[in-house]
Amino acid sequence: MSKTFPPGPTSQELLRRIPSIQSDTLTFLTDISQRFGRVVGFHIAGLPIIVINHPEGIKHVLLDEHRRYSKDTLQYRALSTVTGRGLLTNDGESWLQQRRLAQPAFSRQRLAHLDDIVIPATEAMLEGWEPLAQSGQPVDIDAAMMHLTLQIVGKALFSIDLSRDAVNLTRATLTALDTIIYRARNVFTPPAFIPTLRNLKFRRALKTLNHAVAEMVSSRRNAGQPGDDLLGMFLRARDEDTGASMSDQQVRDEIMTMLIAGHETVASALTWTWYLLSRHPEESIRARDEINRVLGKRPPTVSDLEHLPGVGRIFSEALRLYPPAWVISRKALEEDEVLGFNIPRNALVVISPYVVHRQAEFWPEPEQFHPERFLSGPPHRFAYLPFGAGPRLCIGYQFATLEAQLIITRVLQQYTLEWAHPQAVRMDALVTLRPHGGLPMHLRKI
Ligand code: HEM
């Protein structure tokens, strides 16, 4: 086994840059990838950190040798304070069992009628936009996409109507995620039991979310019929060996995971799509021409989407430039070697889809919004990772892709969205990538 630790910034440089590494992690990751190349290594507080920037190294960690890596990292430990040991943060046998259990809810057959849920929810949002469009008042697209995607995931996976509670629940989600990112970035935070203002806000947000999930479970249990949606699958599930059903805690963790992983990510991707389209009106016009040709004014169905490849390319390119999950982390369970460099046992391994998606070696003119680059597939399977890769690939990737394309199509049929300011938006790399201060946009009816 090679003993060469990867090149990287010195301890002095790291010490000097710590505040900016915390506040602007993406600039730091981009900078070190440009200076040190494919695999970068350094230590913080004695912990070896390895950043992998090359698709072949990423394939090694996420696919070929995935068993040597776990999700026991600061990122996922912080996330599990909200999601518990749901599918996203779980590992090993227990993860595999849960993944197998949940997978049928995301089958092609199940998703074939996703438009039955996505389109009415989108129409309701668009109706609410009419008075704003008439009065010229901007709409906060970031918040609007959060409310919409939460309602969709609630209805599609758990058959519940969250339209009344969406505002409160998305606010609670954002507060909880805010604390998660704060804890993931600041190792020396006051423990959760100390009643700091942040901890109190977090507790309140968690209570709101827990209450919503507990209600979903109890009303389904009271109904006497588990139902055939994902909640029903969780309630009916029995361990093959012991025959035991999932504990209440496990059911709670899985639902919370799906609600959170299944809406904030899609909302972030859609928000950036609207931002990019407003900066590139020619792309909106092109997509609208395609939509008019295929659908006229009729709302899209899932089966229409294959005839709207331009819409698909716009969404793929938005995910390239602004991948909501901008960092993927793993812990090395044993010593390993990646592209000739040593990965010590217990090292934190970091992969940033954002950084990889902007490498000129794989993506010509990487900063430019060019949906046509997706006329052919990505230049390397592991140079495009908005949904991760390998066995831990996002379970909701087809769900998210269909949902987003349906929403983009329906909105484009009725509105042009214009970013209310001439300057570029600032980006906050939180749990997902978000526009700093929201994204107020003006609505122009078609
Ligand atoms: C554009 C939208 C989305 C993006 C960008 C996204 C991104 C990701 C990524 C990168 C991972 C892998 C993380 C890792 O390997 O460490 C992941 C996993 C996951 N995602 Fe998504 N996701 C999206 C939508 C969804 C939706 C709609 C759902 C559910 C309805 C969902 C549920 C999950 C779950 C449960 C996992 C964990 C899967 C496992 O480890 O078995 N995601 N997602």
Residues whose N, C-alpha, C, O or C-beta is under 5 A from the ligand:
A	BS01	HEM	L87 L88 R99 M258 A261 G262 T265 V266 A269 P324 A325 I328 S329 L385 P386 F387 G388 P391 R392 L393 C394 I395 G396 F399 A400
